[in-house]
Amino acid sequence: MYNAKGRHICKGLKRWICKKGGQNNIMLSVKEAKEILFKNFNIFKKGRVALKDSLNYILSKDIIAPDYLPRFSNSAMDGYAIKFKNLKYKIVGKINSGDPFYSINLKEGEAIEISTGAPIPKGADTVVPIEDLEVKDGFIFIKKEVKKGENIRKKGEDVKKGKIILKKGETLNPQKIGLLAALGIKEVEVFLKPEVGVITTGSEVVEIDKEPKDFQIRNSNSYIIYSFLKKLGIEPKFIKHFPDEKGKILKFLKSLKKHLDFLILTGGVSVGGKDYVKEELENFGIRRLFWKVAQKPGKPIYAGIKGKTFYFGIPGNPGAAIICLYIYVYPLICKFMQKKDYELKKIDAILISDVKSKSLRSSFINCIYSKGKVKVLKEQGSHRLLSFSKSNCFLELKPKGKLKKGQKVKVYLF
C-alpha cells in the first residue's frame, strides 16, 4: 500500500494477516482501504453543458438571474381587468395570453376581458374571476367581494433580475431546469461526469447473445457495470472483453488515445495462474494503492492510479463485483462529480433475525429492507445473482460478528 508520494504506508495501519500456502498476505480493513482512496483522490472537471442535457449535474458556480419572473405583470385568472372602485364596469376590449401589451389606458368604470397569463393593461390594478361576476348588455357586475390588487402576478415577484437564484453545489433537477429555461439560460456551468472505461476478462466468458458451451458462462459483469454507471448518469466510453492471455490488456492500454478518469476491470485479480490483470496494470506504470481487503465477498480488489486516472480491478464473481462497485467505485465517482452525499446511503433498520459470521473478514450480507425492518436473505455468496437480484440493501458484519434479532443496524441501500 502506498501514499500519494509512492511511500509504503502499512506502518500504523491495522493489518489483517491471512496465512495461505505458507505465505503471509497483509490485507487492509474496509475502512483503511477507503481512507487510502480518499487521501489519493482530488479530481474533478468543470465545463458547460446544454440546459436540455443538464439533469442531475451539479453547478460549479452561482447562477444570477438575467431577467425578471414574471417578465411582466399578468393575470392569474380568466376574468376581467379593472381599475378597482365600483361594482359595475363597461367592457371595452379583450386580451388573450400571447397578445402584445394592450395600448389602451384603462379608466375608472371600464373593464377588459383577460385570460390567464395575459399582460395587465395600463390603469388596471385588479382582476375579477369570471365566476365572481355577471356579464350583461356590455357591462360586468361584480357579485362577490373583491379586494384591490387581487389575481395579478406582479413583474419580478418570483425572481428579481440580478439576484442569485441557484448556488454552486446544487444538483439540477426538473424544477431547477424549468426555472433556468424560463429565464432563457441555454447552457450551465457544471462539474462534469467522468470518462469511464470498462474491461471484463476471462477465457470462459462469452457474450449473452451466444450459446455458451458446457465450460463457459455468459458475461453478466459487463451488464452489471454498464447499468451501475447508467444509474449514475454515465455512459461508458467503451466496454471491452479480453481472454486470460498475458499482454492483451497491456497492449490495449498502450493503444488508448483518449484520457479516462476511471477504468474498471473485472476478473483476473486474484492469485490464479491466469490472473494477469494486476501484473498488466503495473507493467503499464500504474501505482498500486492496495490489493486485497479483508472483506467477503470482494477480497482481491485492486486499486491503483496513474496520472489522473484511477484503476479498479474488481473480482469476477458477480456478487463480489456488485459489492466492490458500491463500496469503492461509487463514492469516488460521486466525489468526482462533487456530490455532497457521495457515500452510499445508509439508514437504520430493525433486524428481524439473528445473523453471525465465522469469518475473520468483514462480511457484506444481502438483505431486504421494508418499513423500517431488514430481513437477511438465506442465500449468501459472491456467485448468487438471484440473491442479489432480490436484495435492495446490504449490511456490513464485522469479523466474527454477531447481530441479534430486534437489534438496530445500519444498512446500505442499493
ZABAVEX-347595 format. One line per field, with one value per residue (C-alpha): residue in one letter; x, y, z. Coordinates in pm, 1 decimal, always signed. Example, Ala and Ser with C-alpha at 12.3 -4.5 7.8 and 13.67 -1.06 7.14 Angstrom:
residues 2
res <- A, S
east <- +1230.0, +1367.0
north <- -450.0, -106.0
up <- +780.0, +714.0
end
This chain:
residues 414
res <- M, Y, N, A, K, G, R, H, I, C, K, G, L, K, R, W, I, C, K, K, G, G, Q, N, N, I, M, L, S, V, K, E, A, K, E, I, L, F, K, N, F, N, I, F, K, K, G, R, V, A, L, K, D, S, L, N, Y, I, L, S, K, D, I, I, A, P, D, Y, L, P, R, F, S, N, S, A, M, D, G, Y, A, I, K, F, K, N, L, K, Y, K, I, V, G, K, I, N, S, G, D, P, F, Y, S, I, N, L, K, E, G, E, A, I, E, I, S, T, G, A, P, I, P, K, G, A, D, T, V, V, P, I, E, D, L, E, V, K, D, G, F, I, F, I, K, K, E, V, K, K, G, E, N, I, R, K, K, G, E, D, V, K, K, G, K, I, I, L, K, K, G, E, T, L, N, P, Q, K, I, G, L, L, A, A, L, G, I, K, E, V, E, V, F, L, K, P, E, V, G, V, I, T, T, G, S, E, V, V, E, I, D, K, E, P, K, D, F, Q, I, R, N, S, N, S, Y, I, I, Y, S, F, L, K, K, L, G, I, E, P, K, F, I, K, H, F, P, D, E, K, G, K, I, L, K, F, L, K, S, L, K, K, H, L, D, F, L, I, L, T, G, G, V, S, V, G, G, K, D, Y, V, K, E, E, L, E, N, F, G, I, R, R, L, F, W, K, V, A, Q, K, P, G, K, P, I, Y, A, G, I, K, G, K, T, F, Y, F, G, I, P, G, N, P, G, A, A, I, I, C, L, Y, I, Y, V, Y, P, L, I, C, K, F, M, Q, K, K, D, Y, E, L, K, K, I, D, A, I, L, I, S, D, V, K, S, K, S, L, R, S, S, F, I, N, C, I, Y, S, K, G, K, V, K, V, L, K, E, Q, G, S, H, R, L, L, S, F, S, K, S, N, C, F, L, E, L, K, P, K, G, K, L, K, K, G, Q, K, V, K, V, Y, L, F
east <- +0.0, +140.1, +59.4, +38.3, +422.1, +473.2, +584.3, +482.0, +216.0, +147.4, +305.7, +47.8, -244.0, -437.0, -328.5, -519.8, -290.6, -411.2, -180.7, -217.6, +29.1, +296.2, +281.1, +152.4, -81.9, -137.2, -489.1, -642.0, -972.3, -1254.6, -1221.8, -846.1, -885.2, -1139.8, -918.7, -635.1, -862.9, -987.2, -637.4, -520.5, -826.8, -877.0, -1000.5, -1287.6, -1356.1, -1567.0, -1739.7, -2053.0, -2346.3, -2665.0, -2960.3, -3155.7, -2872.8, -2808.2, -3031.0, -2852.8, -2539.5, -2402.8, -2349.0, -1986.3, -2078.7, -2369.0, -2633.5, -2756.5, -3098.3, -3065.0, -3432.7, -3742.0, -4001.9, -4273.5, -4129.1, -4437.1, -4738.0, -5004.7, -5338.2, -5357.3, -5713.0, -5952.5, -6173.8, -6184.9, -5915.2, -6047.8, -5938.1, -6080.7, -6359.8, -6712.5, -6931.4, -7034.3, -6790.4, -6823.3, -6643.0, -6401.0, -6191.0, -6029.7, -5670.7, -5563.1, -5248.6, -4976.9, -5122.9, -4885.7, -4931.3, -5266.2, -5236.3, -5544.1, -5509.1, -5795.2, -6012.5, -6241.3, -6561.1, -6400.8, -6314.5, -6116.2, -6175.0, -5845.7, -5715.2, -5470.0, -5112.6, -5214.1, -5041.5, -5221.2, -5321.9, -5223.1, -5453.3, -5575.7, -5498.4, -5729.8, -5859.2, -6206.9, -6256.1, -6532.9, -6718.0, -6741.8, -6923.1, -7214.1, -7192.5, -7496.1, -7551.4, -7178.6, -7121.9, -6989.7, -7149.1, -6935.5, -7131.0, -6874.6, -6644.4, -6322.9, -6007.5, -5791.7, -5484.3, -5629.3, -5532.4, -5240.3, -4893.4, -4660.2, -4344.2, -4044.7, -4245.8, -4088.9, -3740.0, -3559.8, -3316.7, -2953.5, -3020.7, -2857.4, -3119.7, -2913.1, -2588.0, -2273.3, -2311.8, -2684.5, -2799.5, -3006.1, -3348.8, -3651.3, -3778.1, -3447.1, -3405.8, -3754.5, -3655.8, -3345.1, -3541.2, -3794.6, -3503.1, -3362.2, -3045.7, -2935.0, -2614.6, -2493.7, -2150.0, -2125.4, -1892.4, -1859.9, -1922.8, -1616.9, -1492.1, -1512.0, -1389.3, -1483.6, -1290.0, -1417.3, -1185.9, -1199.7, -1143.7, -1456.2, -1679.7, -1898.3, -2139.4, -2504.5, -2617.6, -2403.4, -2485.1, -2226.6, -2052.6, -2054.4, -1744.8, -1847.3, -2050.8, -2232.3, -2086.4, -2314.6, -2046.3, -2047.2, -2421.9, -2382.9, -2118.7, -2297.5, -2621.5, -2431.6, -2279.3, -2607.3, -2769.0, -2512.4, -2591.9, -2268.7, -2231.9, -1907.7, -1661.1, -1612.6, -1679.1, -1417.0, -1365.3, -1032.3, -945.6, -695.4, -390.9, -85.7, -17.6, -368.3, -475.6, -135.9, -141.8, -490.6, -398.8, -99.5, -327.0, -573.9, -571.5, -823.4, -795.1, -1002.1, -1086.6, -1168.8, -1101.1, -1294.3, -1174.7, -1337.5, -1177.5, -813.2, -717.8, -676.0, -383.2, -472.6, -225.7, -420.3, -490.7, -288.9, -479.2, -268.9, +54.4, -69.1, -173.8, +156.1, +353.5, +159.5, +300.9, +10.2, +99.5, -72.8, -278.8, -382.6, -453.5, -670.1, -908.1, -1030.1, -1384.6, -1624.6, -1712.0, -1453.7, -1125.1, -893.4, -998.8, -718.4, -689.9, -421.8, -353.1, -156.7, -157.3, -517.2, -672.7, -798.1, -792.1, -1010.4, -959.1, -1263.1, -1329.8, -1502.1, -1768.6, -2072.0, -2176.9, -1826.5, -1822.9, -2150.4, -2026.3, -1693.9, -1868.0, -2090.2, -1833.4, -1532.6, -1617.5, -1949.2, -1815.3, -1519.4, -1734.7, -1981.1, -1692.9, -1559.8, -1898.6, -1885.8, -2194.9, -2236.4, -2360.9, -2100.4, -2124.0, -2388.7, -2697.1, -2720.5, -3032.8, -3132.7, -3338.9, -3453.2, -3312.8, -3583.0, -3346.7, -3009.0, -2703.9, -2344.4, -2018.4, -1727.2, -1508.2, -1201.8, -1303.8, -1585.8, -1891.1, -2137.7, -2476.4, -2761.7, -3086.8, -3434.5, -3543.2, -3911.3, -4097.3, -3811.5, -3720.0, -3448.0, -3454.4, -3131.7, -3154.8, -3069.9, -2868.8, -2538.8, -2237.3, -2045.7, -2182.9, -2551.1, -2700.2, -3058.2, -2996.8, -2851.4, -3145.3, -3388.8, -3198.8, -3241.1, -2973.8, -2685.3, -2530.2, -2168.6, -2092.4, -1762.0, -1514.5, -1666.1, -1953.0, -2294.1, -2616.2, -2932.1, -3294.0, -3455.3, -3122.8, -3098.4, -2848.9, -2721.0, -2796.6, -2661.3, -2935.7, -2858.0
north <- +0.0, +335.4, +700.1, +983.3, +1012.8, +643.3, +564.8, +249.9, +320.6, -15.2, +108.9, +233.0, +73.3, -215.9, -533.8, -843.4, -1143.8, -1443.3, -1744.0, -1925.8, -2151.8, -2075.9, -1700.1, -1408.4, -1184.4, -843.0, -712.7, -377.4, -336.2, -186.5, +142.3, +162.5, +85.6, +364.7, +607.2, +538.2, +601.3, +933.9, +1050.3, +995.2, +1140.0, +1506.1, +1505.5, +1691.7, +1867.1, +2170.3, +2252.5, +2380.6, +2164.4, +2243.1, +2302.8, +2017.5, +1777.5, +1911.5, +1683.7, +1565.3, +1769.8, +1980.9, +2353.6, +2469.5, +2836.0, +3051.9, +3149.0, +3508.8, +3586.7, +3767.1, +3864.4, +3905.9, +3638.0, +3706.0, +3914.9, +4141.4, +4180.8, +3935.9, +3788.1, +3488.9, +3407.9, +3415.1, +3716.8, +4093.3, +4351.6, +4665.7, +4981.1, +4898.2, +5121.7, +5028.9, +4719.4, +4789.5, +4826.6, +4878.1, +4617.6, +4797.0, +4511.8, +4172.0, +4046.5, +3687.8, +3520.3, +3587.4, +3919.1, +4219.4, +4480.8, +4648.3, +5009.8, +5132.9, +5305.9, +5168.2, +5428.5, +5405.0, +5219.8, +5024.3, +4655.6, +4441.9, +4069.2, +3893.1, +3535.0, +3369.1, +3483.0, +3781.6, +4115.2, +4357.3, +4672.1, +5018.4, +5158.6, +4814.9, +4712.0, +4412.7, +4104.9, +3972.7, +3599.6, +3510.7, +3309.9, +3616.8, +3841.2, +3864.4, +3988.4, +4173.9, +4422.4, +4508.5, +4553.5, +4337.3, +4331.3, +4208.0, +3959.6, +3886.1, +4093.4, +4171.0, +4321.1, +4566.2, +4401.7, +4050.1, +3795.8, +3988.5, +3833.2, +4128.4, +4165.1, +4020.6, +3890.4, +3545.3, +3635.4, +3970.0, +4040.3, +4035.9, +3815.8, +3475.3, +3210.4, +2888.3, +2832.1, +2637.5, +2277.6, +2249.1, +1949.1, +2030.4, +1865.5, +1922.3, +2210.3, +2398.7, +2331.5, +2474.8, +2788.9, +2837.1, +2776.8, +3043.2, +3284.9, +3199.5, +3029.0, +2783.5, +2647.7, +2594.1, +2562.7, +2233.2, +1970.2, +1720.7, +1348.6, +1124.7, +943.6, +574.5, +265.1, -95.0, -417.4, -763.8, -1063.7, -1441.3, -1709.5, -1884.9, -1580.7, -1535.5, -1257.6, -1309.2, -1340.4, -1653.4, -2004.6, -2098.4, -2434.5, -2662.5, -2492.0, -2130.8, -1861.1, -1553.8, -1206.6, -1069.2, -836.6, -608.1, -553.7, -505.7, -235.4, -68.5, -46.6, +75.9, +358.9, +446.9, +476.2, +749.2, +915.1, +796.8, +640.2, +435.4, +523.4, +156.8, -192.7, -445.8, -812.2, -996.6, -1363.7, -1465.6, -1408.5, -1219.3, -897.6, -842.6, -581.0, -409.3, -376.6, -227.4, +21.8, +140.4, +194.1, +420.7, +769.6, +948.2, +1021.9, +823.9, +928.6, +573.1, +228.6, -59.3, -414.2, -735.5, -1074.7, -1176.6, -1000.2, -1298.6, -1542.3, -1795.7, -1896.3, -1697.5, -1390.0, -1132.6, -807.6, -677.7, -759.4, -598.9, -280.0, -240.6, -312.1, -19.3, +201.7, +210.7, +282.8, +38.5, +185.7, -150.5, -509.4, -733.6, -610.9, -813.2, -842.3, -1106.1, -1101.3, -898.8, -977.6, -948.1, -596.0, -389.2, -10.1, +198.9, +532.1, +668.4, +1039.7, +1145.8, +809.2, +567.5, +194.7, -61.2, -433.7, -599.4, -972.1, -1166.5, -1324.0, -1102.1, -1062.5, -954.3, -714.7, -557.4, -505.0, -357.6, -122.2, +21.7, +30.2, +168.5, +289.5, +459.5, +710.3, +809.4, +871.1, +1073.0, +1269.1, +1335.2, +1486.7, +1689.1, +1531.3, +1631.1, +1286.4, +1079.6, +772.5, +508.0, +595.1, +422.2, +403.3, +247.5, -68.9, -333.8, -679.9, -949.7, -1247.1, -1327.6, -1314.6, -1410.7, -1468.2, -1704.3, -1517.2, -1316.8, -1066.5, -812.9, -969.0, -787.1, -954.3, -933.3, -810.9, -684.3, -359.4, -275.5, -42.0, +5.6, -362.2, -563.2, -931.1, -1123.9, -1346.3, -1711.4, -1748.6, -1562.7, -1593.0, -1399.2, -1620.7, -1595.9, -1347.7, -1445.4, -1343.8, -1009.5, -954.6, -994.8, -765.7, -390.5, -334.5, -496.6, -470.1, -494.7, -756.2, -715.3, -1008.2, -1291.1, -1053.0, -1127.5, -931.4, -1017.9, -1018.8, -685.4, -500.5, -167.2, -188.6, +29.6, -91.8, +32.0, +96.8, -3.5
up <- +0.0, -97.1, -38.4, -289.9, -295.2, -350.9, +3.5, +178.4, +441.5, +603.7, +923.6, +1168.6, +987.9, +1131.3, +949.9, +861.1, +822.6, +625.0, +614.4, +286.8, +109.8, +367.2, +299.3, +498.6, +297.4, +451.3, +399.2, +485.0, +659.3, +451.6, +639.4, +575.4, +205.5, +164.8, +357.2, +113.7, -182.9, -48.3, +52.1, -305.1, -472.8, -556.6, -914.0, -1076.5, -1405.5, -1488.3, -1813.2, -1983.6, -2084.7, -2271.1, -2039.6, -2201.1, -2106.4, -1756.2, -1545.1, -1226.8, -1296.4, -1010.5, -1058.7, -1046.7, -994.9, -877.5, -1133.4, -1143.6, -1290.6, -1626.0, -1627.7, -1411.8, -1337.8, -1421.3, -1702.8, -1691.0, -1466.4, -1582.1, -1489.6, -1257.6, -1365.6, -1658.5, -1587.7, -1629.9, -1553.3, -1385.4, -1210.8, -872.8, -739.4, -848.2, -883.9, -1244.5, -1536.6, -1910.6, -2124.6, -2359.8, -2504.1, -2468.6, -2409.9, -2467.8, -2342.0, -2601.5, -2715.5, -2715.2, -2446.8, -2479.9, -2589.1, -2403.6, -2068.4, -1862.0, -1691.9, -1391.6, -1472.4, -1758.5, -1782.9, -2026.7, -2062.4, -1989.4, -1995.3, -1757.2, -1829.1, -2042.4, -1966.8, -1737.3, -1931.5, -1811.9, -1547.5, -1428.9, -1072.9, -1012.2, -1195.3, -1115.6, -1190.9, -1434.5, -1168.8, -941.9, -1187.9, -1428.8, -1788.8, -1928.5, -2212.1, -2247.0, -1874.8, -1591.7, -1247.8, -956.5, -740.5, -468.5, -252.9, -437.1, -290.0, -477.7, -631.4, -640.2, -906.0, -1050.9, -1075.5, -1046.7, -1254.3, -1065.5, -768.5, -816.6, -940.4, -931.2, -1212.8, -1090.9, -786.9, -721.6, -792.6, -774.1, -586.6, -661.3, -546.0, -617.1, -819.8, -1127.1, -1119.4, -1347.6, -1131.0, -1142.9, -1513.8, -1567.3, -1375.9, -1591.4, -1909.9, -1809.1, -1772.8, -2116.5, -1988.3, -2259.1, -2101.5, -1745.3, -1586.8, -1400.4, -1261.2, -1543.4, -1524.6, -1550.6, -1858.4, -1768.8, -1950.0, -1870.1, -1931.0, -1845.5, -1855.5, -1867.3, -2131.3, -2005.1, -2064.7, -2374.5, -2470.4, -2380.6, -2742.8, -2786.5, -2670.7, -2405.8, -2418.0, -2114.3, -1969.5, -2047.6, -1872.2, -2001.4, -1948.4, -1675.2, -1536.6, -1839.9, -1788.9, -1414.3, -1458.6, -1750.5, -1550.1, -1244.0, -1448.0, -1619.1, -1276.2, -1208.4, -1542.0, -1706.4, -2049.7, -2055.1, -2330.3, -2410.1, -2281.1, -2391.1, -2314.0, -2313.7, -2262.4, -1994.4, -2212.8, -2094.0, -2283.6, -2423.8, -2169.4, -2168.5, -2548.0, -2535.2, -2260.6, -2463.7, -2765.3, -2583.9, -2730.5, -2508.4, -2137.6, -1892.0, -1538.8, -1430.8, -1573.3, -1418.4, -1482.4, -1363.1, -1310.9, -1313.2, -987.8, -756.5, -734.8, -1005.7, -1272.8, -1533.5, -1321.0, -1514.3, -1450.7, -1161.2, -1344.9, -1667.2, -1488.8, -1308.7, -1626.6, -1770.6, -1493.7, -1255.0, -893.7, -665.5, -383.8, -243.2, -334.1, -115.7, +152.5, +449.5, +325.5, +199.9, -85.6, -280.4, -102.9, -407.8, -508.0, -660.7, -678.6, -845.2, -1005.6, -1299.1, -1364.8, -1312.0, -1389.5, -1124.3, -1194.1, -1017.8, -1057.9, -904.9, -866.7, -1143.2, -925.0, -996.7, -632.9, -534.1, -829.4, -714.8, -358.2, -471.9, -714.6, -441.7, -159.8, -350.2, -701.9, -623.5, -366.3, -584.3, -890.8, -681.7, -530.3, -882.1, -971.7, -645.3, -493.9, -130.1, -31.4, -210.4, +12.0, -46.6, +158.0, +497.1, +712.5, +1044.3, +1042.2, +1291.2, +1227.1, +1219.9, +1269.2, +1421.1, +1194.9, +1268.3, +1086.6, +1149.5, +902.7, +1004.7, +738.0, +724.7, +559.9, +337.8, +379.5, +125.8, +281.0, +203.6, +368.1, +415.9, +652.2, +895.7, +916.9, +747.9, +654.9, +590.9, +285.0, +344.8, +24.7, +57.6, -171.8, -433.8, -712.5, -611.0, -854.5, -768.3, -406.7, -517.8, -752.9, -462.0, -224.2, -204.1, +60.1, +244.0, +588.1, +699.3, +963.2, +1146.5, +1160.6, +1366.7, +1428.8, +1575.7, +1546.9, +1738.6, +1630.5, +1723.4, +1714.4, +1532.5, +1246.2, +963.2, +612.0, +277.8, +24.7, -335.0
end
